[in-house]
Amino acid sequence: MADATTSSISIDAPPDRVMAVIADFGSYPEWTDQITAAEILDPGDGARAKQVRFTMDAGAIKDTYTLDYTWAADDRSVSWTLVKGGIQKAQDGAYTLESDGSGTVVTYELSVEVNIPMIGMLRRKAEKMIIDAALKGLKRRVERG
């Protein structure tokens, strides 16, 4: 993933529990601030969706977009790429999970390109805000049970 923004967080839960929350797209509106709807378009193998359409409302920025997911065989990482977007022309991301003995370190990588001109520094700042909010929401959701 070229020119991606990356951040990590420790979650007090085993990797399988963290990945179960990541894979539960229907619950995203409950724990992610900007996602207002998530619809599975291709259920894949039934356990892990292949394609999901999201509706996002981040105040001044609103978008509906579709992501294509690739799940690692060991269930310790998932990556995605944009299939179709409104204001987005590209999105590549990944969650990687590593056991740290008492829990899981989750690393989130994200690279987004939008259809409007944006200075690279502002784009990275926006990516960082999205990543930080998602990781904090994921941590709350997993640790709450």
Backbone hydrogen bonds, N-H to C=O, Kabsch-Sander energy under -0.5 kcal/mol:
donor,donor_aa,acceptor,acceptor_aa,energy
4,A,1,M,-0.8
5,T,110,L,-3.0
7,S,108,Y,-1.8
9,I,106,V,-2.0
11,I,104,T,-3.2
13,A,11,I,-2.1
17,R,14,P,-0.8
18,V,14,P,-1.8
19,M,15,P,-2.9
20,A,16,D,-1.7
21,V,17,R,-1.4
22,I,18,V,-2.1
23,A,19,M,-2.5
24,D,20,A,-0.6
24,D,21,V,-0.8
25,F,23,A,-1.7
27,S,24,D,-1.6
28,Y,25,F,-1.6
30,E,27,S,-1.9
31,W,27,S,-0.8
31,W,28,Y,-1.1
32,T,28,Y,-2.6
33,D,31,W,-0.5
36,T,34,Q,-0.6
36,T,55,T,-2.9
37,A,55,T,-1.3
39,E,53,R,-2.9
41,L,39,E,-0.6
41,L,51,Q,-2.3
42,D,51,Q,-1.9
45,D,48,R,-0.9
46,G,43,P,-2.3
50,K,42,D,-2.8
51,Q,42,D,-1.8
52,V,67,L,-2.2
53,R,39,E,-3.0
54,F,65,Y,-3.3
55,T,37,A,-2.4
56,M,63,D,-3.5
57,D,34,Q,-2.9
58,A,61,I,-3.5
60,A,58,A,-0.9
61,I,58,A,-0.9
62,K,60,A,-0.6
63,D,56,M,-2.0
65,Y,54,F,-2.2
66,T,84,K,-3.3
67,L,52,V,-2.8
68,D,81,T,-2.7
69,Y,50,K,-3.4
70,T,79,S,-2.7
72,A,77,S,-2.7
75,D,72,A,-1.7
78,V,95,Y,-2.2
79,S,70,T,-2.5
80,W,93,G,-2.4
81,T,68,D,-1.6
82,L,91,Q,-1.8
83,V,66,T,-3.2
84,K,66,T,-1.3
89,K,113,E,-2.8
90,A,113,E,-1.7
92,D,111,S,-2.5
93,G,80,W,-1.9
94,A,109,E,-2.0
95,Y,78,V,-2.5
96,T,107,T,-2.4
97,L,76,R,-3.4
98,E,105,V,-2.0
100,D,103,G,-2.2
102,S,100,D,-1.3
104,T,11,I,-2.8
105,V,98,E,-3.2
106,V,9,I,-3.0
106,V,104,T,-0.6
107,T,96,T,-2.7
107,T,105,V,-0.5
108,Y,7,S,-3.0
109,E,94,A,-2.5
110,L,5,T,-2.3
111,S,92,D,-2.5
113,E,90,A,-2.8
115,N,87,I,-3.3
122,L,119,I,-0.6
123,R,119,I,-2.2
124,R,120,G,-2.5
125,K,121,M,-1.9
126,A,122,L,-2.3
127,E,123,R,-2.6
128,K,124,R,-2.5
129,M,125,K,-2.1
130,I,126,A,-2.3
131,I,127,E,-2.8
132,D,128,K,-2.8
133,A,129,M,-2.2
134,A,130,I,-2.3
135,L,131,I,-2.9
136,K,132,D,-2.3
137,G,133,A,-2.3
138,L,134,A,-2.7
139,K,135,L,-2.5
140,R,136,K,-2.3
141,R,137,G,-2.5
142,V,138,L,-2.8
143,E,139,K,-2.6
144,R,140,R,-1.8
145,G,141,R,-1.1
